Amino acid sequence: MPTGLTRDAGWQIGVSRTLPLPVGAVWAFVAGPEGTALWLGTDRPLPVERGASYETADGVRGEIRSHRPGDRVRLTYGDTTVQVAVSPAADPGRAVLRFHQEHLASAEERERRRDHWRAVMDRVEAALLPGGTRQ
């Protein structure tokens, strides 16, 4: 089976980065309006109730599948599913931020979404760490 293709979730991609900030700070940003605008493209707060719907500024619709404050949010994004998760890194005071998207249409879409999530990660990191202290 090719890299990125699974039986259950079809084509998928994940991007992660360790940030020199505590989990709570990273979560507060990605779950808040400024962070949600960066990774999802919404211009209003993301609902947190399971089954609640949302629409991005570009017209993509989806619904919340699960929301665990301080940990992860899983939602549909058009025909795909996106999960954003924050977890403690091995080093104290650091957090791992992950973006994962599944049910992609093809290997080509997987590569496009990899580029997208890497660019999103760069923007989130720049917002969280002014001055570019990339680790």
Secondary structure, 3 states (H helix, E strand, C coil): CCCCEECCCEEEEEEEEEECCCHHHHHHHHHCHHHHHHHCCCCCCCCCCCCCEEECCCCCEEEEEEEECCCEEEEEECCEEEEEEEEECCCCCCEEEEEEEEEECCHHHHHHHHHHHHHHHHHHHHHHCCCCCCC
